[in-house]
Amino acid sequence: MPQSPTRRPARSPRSPAPPARALHRTGSLLQRAQLPPVLSTLLIPLAARAHGGRYFPWLDCHDAVAQALLTQLGADVSSTLDDLPTVLHVLWRTRAIKEAGRAFFAEHPQALGVNLGCGLTHHFQWLDTGANQWLDADLPPVMALRKPLLPPQCPRMRHADLDLSQPGWWQRLGLPAQRTDPPVLLVCEGVLMYLPPAQVHAVLAEFAQHAPPGSRMVLDVMTRQAVGCAARHASVGPTGAEFRWGVGRMAELAAVHPRLHLLREQSVAEGYGWAGIAMDMWWRPWLGAPLYGLATVGVRDGSP
């Protein structure tokens, strides 16, 4: 996707490498984790949030922990930083999630937020109201890596193991399930496109069946045309992960369950300015959905 000509980023010199001793010590942390292809993609958003502001300062999320985490891991993320479109997409997505989260917690300041497939992302640094609660959850190998790097920093935060491919995850996480409970905010980024369609539909259906009215899920989506094409992605391709799910139209998300409704759809074209928006309008009849974007899905009142 072309970049807005009025906002062409200039590369600045990369940060000095951490000391060799630190690289040796923390490099073994990644080696011990032995993350499989999909889980290893967690380094992509971490690199973008740590260093992306130098290339796209208007999207800088000012992540307070990302750069230190990369140093502790001793991870070489130079190839990700060479993939500037992906860096922009992560920063745009982060800003949109922050805005959605802040709007939700402005209405429900004591509610619970949950990051499904959290990786090494720390959204609570931006969404802490001083009264709300937060749960970071991911597969056990990721949580084992996260625990020493990003332990819960206050009693209102907690960690949990999570496997979205297995039904019953809502109950296992102990999430509110009564119609009278406060609504819940779920964030699910960089996760669902790696699952087969049937599992994605099951995740959305479980959210719809159990979440209290007013709950929301913010998730990223891509066009169905991208399924099976991860090898062509500059950052995802080298990991060996594959895109397995996409949408033909955004309305498919709400069609999964009667309690779901699509509250908002956003395209990453916004991050490229007027030129990107124009290209998105040109491509949309063929793609049926944004090339890449975000959807906010809500839960209606009423029985499932």
N, C-alpha and C positions, 0 to 999 in steps of 0.2 A: 504494500500500500504506500503511495507516495506521501512524502512528508510536506507539511505546510511550508512554502518557501519563505515565509516570514519568520520561521522559528527553526532555522537550520542549526543544529548543535555543533559546537566546536569541541573536539576532543582535547582534553587536558592530560598532562602526564599522569600515568598510573601511580597509585600510592606505593611507597617503598615496601618491599617484601618484608614480612616479619622475620625476626632472627632465625637462623637455621635451627637452633636448639628448640625453639617453639614449634617450628614446622615438624621436626622429628617427633616431638612429644605428642602433638595433637593430630599429626597425620595418622598416627596409629589408631586414634579414636575412630576415624572414618574406616580404616582398614578392618578394625574389629567389628564395626557395625555391619559390614558386608551387605549394604543395601542393594536389593534387586533393582532392575531398571526403572520401574515406575517410582519407587520410593526415592531413588537417587535424584529425581527431578526437583527435589526440595531445595537444592542448591541454586536453581535458576532464579526464583523470586528473591532468595536471600542475597544473591549477588546484585540483582537489580536495585533492591532497596538500599543496599550498602553504598553503592557507587553510582547509581543512575542519575542522581541529582547533578553531577558534574556535566552530563550530556543534555539533560532536560531539566534545567533548574526550575521551570514553571510547574513541574510535576513532582519536585522533590518532596518525599514524604517525611524526611528528617527522622528516619528510624534510629532510635537511640541505642539499639543493640546489634543490628545486623553486621556492622563492620567488625565489632569485637568477636562475634560468633565465627565469622570467616577466619579471623586470625587464630582463634582457638582451634578451629578445625584444621587449619593449614591447607585449605582447599584452593586449588588453582582454578579461578573462575574467569581467566582471561578470555576464553572462547565465548563465554556468555556475554561479556562486555563488548566483544566484537559484533554481537548480534543485537544491534541497536533497536530494530523494531520490537524484539521481545522485551528489551529493557523498558521501552516506552509503554508497551502493553501492560507490564507488571505495575509500573508506576501509576498509569491511568486507572487500572483495576483497584489498586490500593486506595487511591483518592476516592473513588466511587464507593468502595466499601466503608471507608471512614465516614463519608457523608450519610450513607444509609444507616449506619450504626448510630451515629450521633442523633439523627432524626428519630430513630426508634427509642433510644434511651431518653431523649427529651420528653417523650410521651410516657415512658415507663422507666423512671430512673432507678427502680429497685429490681428490675427484671434480670433474667439470666440470658447471657450470650454464650453461644457454643460455636467453636471452630471445629468443624468436622474435617479431618484430614489436615491438621494444623501444621505439620512439618516443623519448621523452625521459625514460623511467623509469630509475632507478638502483637496482635491487634489491640490487646487490652491497654497498651501504653497510650493509645489514642481514645479509647472508649470507656475508660474508668470514670464513673460519675462520683465515686466515693461511697456509693450505696449499692451499686449493682453487683452481680456475680458473674464469673466467667469460667468456662470449662474448655480446656484444650484437649483434643482427643485425636488419636491416630493409631495406626497399627503398632503392635508391641516393639518391633525393631526401631521404629522412629521414636517412640516414647522413651525407650531405653537410651537413645542418643540425646533426646531433649532433656531428660531429667537432670543430668549434671550441668547442662549448659544454661537452661532456662527453668529453674525450679519455680513453683508458685511463690509469688512475692508477698502475698498477703492472705489472710484467712478466707477472703472472698474469691480466691482463685483455686482451681484444682485441676488435676490431670486424670485421664482415664485412657485405657486401651480401647480401641474401636476397630471393628471390621464391618464396613458398610455392606459387604457382600453377603453377610449373614443376617437373616431376618431376626427381629427382636432387639435391634441395637438401641431403640428408644428406651425400652425398659431396662436394659443392661446399663445404660448410662444414668439411670435414675432421673430422667427428665420429667417435668410436670406433665400430667396426663388428664387432669380433671378439667371439666369445662369451666369451672370457677377459678382455676389457677391463673396467675398472671401470664401474659403471652411471652413467648420465647423468641429470641433472634438466633437463627442459624446462619453461619457463613460456611460455604463449601466451595473453595476455589482450587483449581488445578487438580481436581479429584475425579469428577464424574466422567470426563471425556476418556478416561482410561478404563472405565467399566463397560461391559456389554449392555445394550439397550434394556434388556429385561431387568438387570440389576438396578439401573438408574430409575426405571419406572417403579421398582419396588421401594427404593429409597424415598422417592417423592410420595408414594402411597402411604408409607409408614409415617412420614411427617404429617400428611393430611389426616390420617386416622387418629393420631394420638395428640397432636399439638393443641393447646388451648386456643380458642378463637382470638384472632388478632395477631397470632404468631406469624413470623416472616422467615423466609429463607432467601438469602442472596447467593446466587450461584453463577459461575461462568459457563458460557455455552459457546459452541462453534458450529458452523454450518456442517450439515451432513456430508457436503462435498469434501471435507477435510478428513473424513474417516479413512483410515488405512494409509494416510500420507505423512505420518510422523517422521519417516526417514528423510523427508525433504525439509524438515524444520531444523534450522541451524543449531538450536540449543537442545531440543528434545531428541533429535535423530541420533546423536552420539551416545545417548543413554541406552538405546535399544527399546525404549518404551513405545507403545503404539496407541494412536487415537482410535477408540472403538465406538464412541457414541457422539452423535451430533444431531441437530434438529433441522427439519425441513422448513419449519415455521415456528415461531415462538409460542403460538397458541397451543402447540402440542404439550407444553409443560402443564398447563391447567387442565388439559383433557384427561390427564392420568386419573384424577379423582374428583368427585363432585364438590368437595369442600375447598378445592384449590381455585385461586383466581390469580391472573397475571396482573400485578400492580404496576410494574415498570419494566421496560426493556431499554437497554443502552447498547450502543455500538462503540467499539474502540476507535471508530472513525472520528469520534469527538476529539480524540487526542491529537489528531493531525490537522485540526482547523478546518476551514471552509473547503479546502481541496479534498480532504479525506471524507467529509460529509457528502460532497458531490459524487465521489467515486462510490460510496456506499449506496447512494440512491440509484446509481447506474447498475451496480452489481446485484442489488436486492431482488429484482424480478427473476434472475437466474438462480441465485443462491437460496432464496426463500427466507433467509435469516441473516443476521450479521456474520461477516467472516469470522469475527470473534467479538464477544460482548458479554454483558451481564444481564441477568433477569432477577427481579424480585418477585417472589411468589408468596401470596398470603393465604391464610386459612380462614374460611368463613365460619360463622356460627352455625349450629345445627349438627345433627347426627351424621356419622359417616355412612 
